[in-house]
Amino acid sequence: MICNKNEESARIAADFLKCGKICVLPTDTVYGFSGIAENSLQAKFGTDAKIRKIKGREEKKPFIQLVSSPDEISKYSDFKIPEQLAQKWPGALTVIVPLKFPFSEKNATVAFRCPGDLWLRNVIAECGFPIYSTSVNRSGSPVLDSVCKIEKEFSNEVDLIVDDGDKKGSLPSTIVLLKNDGWKVLRQGSVIV
């Protein structure tokens, strides 16, 4: 475990991620399991499967992918994010958009978020790729909001835990599905749209 107040912590976390390791990282919402996103072509570490095994999560439910800046989403999708939503980034807003070729050949969609936490954006930028983020819990169980509980439950299953203190009462991100004729809120979280 390392504290994110340590000035080397962002580089250390990024080094773990770039080697295909699974980390528990603090976000601007709740703690998340993270690994290099698989649609990043060059990064094929099986991180999706590793996180699913830890969580016991069904195979079809996709993970949110975090990007380091609002502009980075244009690398992966041609979909224009409406200004009313774009102004909420960086922040706890997740948007579901279609992936563009060569990242997808089947018109798949992905949930992207540019987190409000600067430390986390620095980790993502250091990685050079989007990273997965999904709440730290076993599938169907409550989200763990204390570092002590996270360490007790998952320290033997993840490669690194980054401590940013407890996140009691934190809400997850708001998830919005973008469509050609507008958007639909799929999960109301901490951001109102």
Residue frames as qw, qx, qy, qz and C-alpha x, y, z in Angstrom:
[[0.000, 0.889, 0.457, 0.000, 0.00, 0.00, 0.00],
 [0.398, 0.050, 0.006, 0.916, 1.09, 3.53, -0.72],
 [0.043, 0.738, 0.428, -0.519, -0.45, 6.90, 0.16],
 [0.491, 0.675, 0.366, 0.412, -1.34, 9.16, -2.77],
 [0.163, -0.983, 0.056, 0.069, 0.20, 12.08, -0.85],
 [0.679, -0.348, 0.432, 0.481, 3.59, 10.45, -1.53],
 [0.251, 0.743, -0.236, -0.574, 5.07, 12.48, -4.40],
 [0.031, 0.329, -0.867, -0.373, 6.13, 9.28, -6.19],
 [0.507, 0.191, 0.766, -0.345, 2.73, 7.60, -5.84],
 [0.644, 0.610, 0.059, -0.458, 1.33, 8.58, -9.27],
 [0.362, 0.609, -0.673, -0.213, 4.42, 7.28, -11.05],
 [0.200, -0.207, 0.941, -0.180, 4.45, 4.08, -8.99],
 [0.614, 0.348, 0.561, -0.432, 0.75, 3.43, -9.67],
 [0.603, 0.665, -0.202, -0.392, 1.26, 4.08, -13.40],
 [0.134, 0.515, -0.842, -0.091, 4.25, 1.70, -13.48],
 [0.413, 0.038, 0.868, -0.272, 2.12, -1.06, -11.96],
 [0.635, 0.543, 0.320, -0.447, -0.69, -0.42, -14.45],
 [0.445, 0.699, -0.441, -0.345, 1.65, -0.32, -17.46],
 [0.020, 0.344, -0.939, -0.008, 2.85, -3.81, -16.51],
 [0.551, -0.173, -0.688, -0.438, -0.70, -5.18, -16.60],
 [0.201, -0.117, -0.801, 0.552, -1.15, -5.13, -12.83],
 [0.318, -0.687, -0.544, -0.363, -4.46, -4.52, -11.04],
 [0.214, 0.092, -0.429, 0.873, -4.58, -1.62, -8.59],
 [0.180, -0.777, -0.596, 0.094, -7.12, -0.16, -6.21],
 [0.299, 0.193, 0.028, 0.934, -7.08, 3.57, -6.89],
 [0.048, 0.595, 0.497, -0.629, -8.92, 6.48, -5.27],
 [0.203, 0.481, 0.519, 0.677, -11.15, 8.49, -7.58],
 [0.139, -0.188, 0.117, -0.965, -13.23, 11.63, -7.16],
 [0.729, -0.290, -0.240, -0.572, -16.12, 9.30, -6.28],
 [0.879, -0.397, 0.226, -0.136, -15.35, 5.88, -4.74],
 [0.331, -0.520, 0.744, 0.257, -12.31, 3.61, -4.77],
 [0.820, 0.442, -0.083, -0.354, -11.99, 1.62, -7.99],
 [0.787, -0.117, 0.516, 0.316, -10.29, -1.49, -9.29],
 [0.370, 0.841, -0.194, -0.345, -8.12, -0.31, -12.18],
 [0.686, -0.119, 0.578, 0.426, -6.07, -1.79, -15.00],
 [0.017, 0.331, -0.480, -0.813, -5.06, -0.71, -18.51],
 [0.684, 0.402, 0.268, -0.547, -8.17, -0.71, -20.74],
 [0.660, 0.026, 0.706, 0.256, -8.22, -3.49, -23.31],
 [0.550, 0.767, 0.322, 0.064, -9.37, -1.31, -26.23],
 [0.126, -0.900, 0.296, 0.294, -5.97, 0.39, -26.05],
 [0.802, 0.550, -0.225, -0.053, -4.70, -1.91, -28.84],
 [0.406, 0.579, -0.630, 0.321, -1.10, -1.94, -27.60],
 [0.262, -0.359, 0.694, -0.567, -2.18, -3.01, -24.10],
 [0.808, -0.064, -0.444, -0.382, -3.29, -6.64, -24.02],
 [0.028, 0.385, -0.792, 0.473, -2.76, -7.77, -20.45],
 [0.465, -0.331, -0.812, -0.124, -6.11, -9.43, -19.78],
 [0.007, 0.080, -0.487, 0.870, -6.92, -6.79, -17.17],
 [0.598, -0.166, -0.188, -0.761, -10.64, -7.01, -17.91],
 [0.807, -0.129, -0.564, -0.117, -10.70, -10.72, -17.01],
 [0.435, 0.067, -0.635, 0.635, -8.48, -10.19, -13.95],
 [0.225, -0.140, 0.289, -0.920, -10.83, -7.56, -12.51],
 [0.728, -0.145, -0.318, -0.591, -13.91, -9.66, -13.28],
 [0.706, -0.050, -0.685, 0.173, -12.37, -12.60, -11.44],
 [0.195, 0.060, -0.558, 0.805, -11.67, -10.46, -8.36],
 [0.392, -0.049, 0.144, -0.907, -15.16, -8.94, -8.34],
 [0.276, 0.235, 0.928, -0.091, -17.01, -12.09, -9.42],
 [0.356, 0.518, 0.074, -0.774, -18.71, -9.95, -12.06],
 [0.754, 0.452, 0.474, -0.053, -20.69, -11.18, -15.05],
 [0.584, -0.048, 0.452, 0.673, -18.77, -11.15, -18.30],
 [0.299, 0.616, 0.519, 0.511, -21.01, -8.86, -20.34],
 [0.186, -0.951, -0.234, 0.082, -21.27, -5.83, -18.06],
 [0.609, 0.518, -0.116, 0.590, -18.54, -3.39, -19.24],
 [0.521, -0.509, -0.265, 0.631, -16.26, -1.29, -17.06],
 [0.104, 0.988, 0.051, -0.102, -15.98, 2.49, -17.11],
 [0.749, 0.184, 0.029, 0.636, -12.79, 3.73, -18.78],
 [0.252, -0.882, -0.094, 0.387, -11.05, 6.78, -17.36],
 [0.611, 0.573, 0.094, 0.538, -9.23, 9.28, -19.59],
 [0.529, -0.272, -0.227, 0.771, -6.70, 11.90, -18.54],
 [0.037, 0.288, -0.014, -0.957, -8.31, 14.89, -20.27],
 [0.569, 0.514, 0.407, -0.495, -11.65, 15.73, -21.89],
 [0.434, 0.661, -0.401, -0.462, -9.97, 15.92, -25.32],
 [0.162, -0.342, 0.920, 0.104, -8.65, 12.36, -25.07],
 [0.622, 0.297, 0.653, -0.313, -12.07, 10.86, -25.78],
 [0.560, 0.696, -0.137, -0.428, -11.74, 12.04, -29.40],
 [0.029, 0.482, -0.854, -0.192, -9.02, 9.38, -29.91],
 [0.175, 0.041, 0.978, -0.102, -11.60, 6.67, -29.27],
 [0.268, 0.620, 0.728, -0.113, -14.94, 8.07, -30.42],
 [0.167, 0.251, 0.365, 0.881, -16.16, 10.46, -33.11],
 [0.223, -0.732, -0.633, -0.113, -19.32, 11.23, -31.14],
 [0.096, 0.483, -0.124, 0.861, -19.65, 14.92, -30.25],
 [0.316, -0.428, -0.716, 0.452, -20.38, 15.36, -26.57],
 [0.060, -0.850, -0.374, -0.367, -23.04, 18.06, -26.03],
 [0.205, 0.542, -0.309, 0.754, -21.62, 21.22, -24.44],
 [0.609, -0.579, 0.066, -0.539, -23.99, 20.93, -21.46],
 [0.964, -0.258, -0.028, 0.061, -22.32, 17.62, -20.61],
 [0.714, 0.397, -0.202, 0.541, -18.78, 18.50, -21.75],
 [0.036, -0.718, 0.252, -0.648, -18.64, 21.34, -19.24],
 [0.808, -0.527, 0.090, -0.247, -19.06, 18.79, -16.41],
 [0.933, 0.030, -0.066, 0.352, -15.59, 17.35, -17.21],
 [0.387, 0.104, -0.890, 0.219, -13.29, 16.80, -15.48],
 [0.491, -0.241, 0.358, -0.757, -15.78, 15.43, -12.98],
 [0.347, -0.017, 0.908, -0.234, -17.98, 12.56, -11.87],
 [0.694, 0.462, 0.101, -0.542, -19.89, 12.21, -15.14],
 [0.425, -0.135, 0.837, 0.318, -19.61, 9.08, -17.28],
 [0.575, 0.500, -0.100, -0.640, -20.75, 9.18, -20.92],
 [0.680, 0.067, 0.717, 0.138, -21.47, 6.13, -23.06],
 [0.387, 0.710, -0.258, -0.529, -20.43, 6.66, -26.68],
 [0.949, 0.305, 0.080, 0.024, -19.72, 4.45, -29.71],
 [0.549, -0.508, 0.462, 0.477, -16.09, 3.45, -30.25],
 [0.549, 0.732, -0.222, -0.338, -14.55, 4.24, -33.62],
 [0.947, 0.225, -0.002, 0.227, -12.45, 1.96, -35.82],
 [0.614, 0.180, -0.765, -0.077, -9.90, 0.47, -35.20],
 [0.178, -0.261, 0.725, -0.613, -10.93, 0.23, -31.56],
 [0.555, 0.226, 0.696, -0.395, -14.21, -1.43, -32.48],
 [0.070, 0.071, -0.747, -0.657, -15.48, -3.13, -35.60],
 [0.169, -0.427, -0.879, -0.128, -18.97, -3.90, -34.29],
 [0.203, -0.619, -0.169, -0.740, -20.26, -0.46, -33.27],
 [0.586, -0.403, -0.606, 0.357, -19.57, -1.22, -29.62],
 [0.165, -0.872, -0.014, -0.460, -20.11, 1.48, -27.04],
 [0.609, -0.045, -0.516, 0.601, -17.85, 2.38, -24.12],
 [0.359, -0.897, -0.256, -0.032, -18.42, 4.39, -20.95],
 [0.553, 0.320, -0.211, 0.740, -15.76, 7.10, -20.61],
 [0.367, -0.903, -0.221, 0.038, -15.10, 9.49, -17.73],
 [0.432, 0.509, -0.298, 0.682, -12.53, 12.19, -17.18],
 [0.565, -0.573, -0.531, 0.267, -12.26, 12.20, -13.37],
 [0.101, -0.954, -0.030, -0.281, -12.12, 15.38, -11.33],
 [0.727, -0.625, 0.174, 0.224, -9.19, 14.11, -9.26],
 [0.306, 0.864, -0.390, -0.085, -5.91, 15.61, -10.55],
 [0.392, -0.495, 0.776, 0.010, -3.76, 12.88, -9.00],
 [0.724, 0.214, 0.653, -0.047, -5.73, 10.23, -10.88],
 [0.592, 0.798, 0.044, -0.103, -5.58, 12.16, -14.17],
 [0.009, 0.798, -0.597, -0.081, -1.79, 12.29, -13.75],
 [0.582, -0.188, 0.791, 0.000, -1.69, 8.50, -13.31],
 [0.720, 0.527, 0.446, -0.072, -3.75, 8.02, -16.48],
 [0.369, 0.897, -0.219, -0.108, -1.59, 10.47, -18.45],
 [0.251, -0.635, 0.728, 0.064, 1.54, 8.65, -17.26],
 [0.694, 0.087, 0.714, -0.018, 0.05, 5.35, -18.50],
 [0.062, 0.312, -0.566, -0.761, -0.69, 6.81, -21.94],
 [0.283, -0.228, -0.837, -0.409, -3.94, 4.80, -22.19],
 [0.607, -0.444, -0.040, -0.658, -7.39, 4.84, -20.63],
 [0.101, 0.154, -0.921, 0.342, -7.71, 2.73, -17.49],
 [0.484, -0.456, -0.693, -0.278, -10.64, 0.72, -16.20],
 [0.106, -0.195, 0.562, -0.797, -12.40, 1.80, -13.06],
 [0.617, -0.376, -0.567, -0.396, -15.09, -0.20, -11.28],
 [0.500, -0.679, 0.218, -0.491, -16.15, 0.01, -7.67],
 [0.222, 0.345, -0.863, 0.294, -14.22, -1.95, -5.06],
 [0.667, -0.116, 0.472, -0.564, -16.58, -4.69, -3.90],
 [0.248, 0.058, 0.951, 0.177, -17.62, -8.21, -4.67],
 [0.269, -0.180, -0.545, -0.774, -20.39, -8.23, -7.25],
 [0.527, -0.518, -0.596, -0.315, -23.73, -7.79, -5.49],
 [0.567, -0.489, -0.440, 0.496, -22.13, -6.55, -2.24],
 [0.064, -0.980, -0.136, 0.134, -21.92, -2.96, -0.97],
 [0.519, 0.695, -0.218, 0.448, -19.09, -0.75, -2.21],
 [0.709, -0.404, -0.284, 0.503, -16.22, -0.66, 0.29],
 [0.110, 0.916, 0.065, 0.379, -15.57, 2.89, 1.46],
 [0.478, -0.822, 0.308, 0.002, -12.82, 2.40, 4.04],
 [0.388, 0.662, -0.641, 0.008, -9.17, 1.68, 3.30],
 [0.347, -0.350, 0.814, -0.307, -9.01, -0.79, 6.19],
 [0.783, 0.229, 0.474, -0.332, -11.89, -2.86, 4.76],
 [0.680, 0.669, -0.240, -0.178, -10.44, -2.72, 1.25],
 [0.136, 0.622, -0.762, 0.114, -7.04, -3.91, 2.46],
 [0.522, -0.173, 0.763, -0.338, -8.57, -6.72, 4.54],
 [0.791, 0.375, 0.368, -0.313, -10.77, -7.95, 1.68],
 [0.756, 0.654, 0.030, -0.001, -8.54, -7.51, -1.37],
 [0.154, -0.843, 0.493, 0.149, -4.86, -7.09, -0.41],
 [0.565, -0.235, 0.768, 0.190, -4.09, -10.66, -1.51],
 [0.615, 0.501, 0.599, 0.106, -5.84, -10.26, -4.87],
 [0.356, 0.928, 0.046, 0.094, -4.59, -6.91, -6.17],
 [0.758, 0.234, -0.150, 0.590, -1.05, -5.73, -6.83],
 [0.252, 0.100, -0.239, 0.932, -1.28, -2.25, -5.27],
 [0.185, -0.807, -0.560, 0.013, -3.66, -0.26, -3.08],
 [0.253, 0.333, -0.078, 0.905, -3.33, 3.53, -3.09],
 [0.288, -0.587, -0.645, 0.396, -4.61, 5.15, 0.11],
 [0.031, 0.410, 0.121, 0.903, -6.49, 8.46, -0.03],
 [0.241, -0.031, 0.556, -0.795, -8.39, 8.02, 3.23],
 [0.250, 0.384, 0.876, -0.153, -11.90, 6.73, 3.71],
 [0.144, -0.085, -0.422, -0.891, -14.66, 7.78, 1.30],
 [0.088, 0.391, 0.833, -0.382, -17.71, 7.46, 3.54],
 [0.303, 0.695, 0.448, -0.473, -20.94, 8.50, 1.85],
 [0.010, -0.418, 0.503, 0.756, -19.38, 9.06, -1.56],
 [0.732, 0.478, 0.307, -0.376, -21.71, 8.76, -4.54],
 [0.646, 0.065, 0.584, 0.487, -20.71, 7.04, -7.77],
 [0.025, -0.202, 0.361, 0.910, -20.54, 8.91, -11.07],
 [0.609, 0.492, 0.283, -0.555, -23.65, 9.80, -13.04],
 [0.380, -0.045, 0.797, 0.467, -23.88, 7.62, -16.17],
 [0.471, 0.609, 0.103, -0.630, -25.40, 9.08, -19.34],
 [0.607, 0.219, 0.679, 0.350, -26.06, 7.25, -22.61],
 [0.121, 0.536, -0.206, -0.810, -25.47, 9.62, -25.53],
 [0.550, 0.439, 0.698, 0.130, -27.74, 9.20, -28.54],
 [0.292, 0.270, 0.412, 0.820, -28.06, 11.10, -31.81],
 [0.205, -0.682, -0.416, -0.566, -31.24, 12.76, -30.53],
 [0.396, -0.762, 0.175, -0.482, -30.01, 13.61, -27.02],
 [0.264, 0.308, -0.843, 0.354, -29.12, 11.60, -23.94],
 [0.761, -0.446, -0.336, -0.330, -30.59, 9.37, -21.28],
 [0.210, -0.600, 0.634, -0.440, -29.47, 9.20, -17.63],
 [0.757, -0.008, -0.645, -0.101, -28.85, 5.53, -16.78],
 [0.643, -0.397, -0.513, 0.407, -27.57, 6.10, -13.24],
 [0.105, -0.908, -0.009, -0.405, -27.99, 9.24, -11.18],
 [0.736, -0.143, -0.353, 0.559, -24.84, 9.87, -9.21],
 [0.383, -0.561, -0.244, 0.692, -23.11, 12.92, -7.84],
 [0.073, -0.163, 0.309, 0.934, -23.45, 15.08, -10.98],
 [0.420, 0.605, 0.556, -0.385, -26.84, 16.50, -12.01],
 [0.164, -0.071, 0.580, 0.795, -27.40, 16.85, -15.78]]
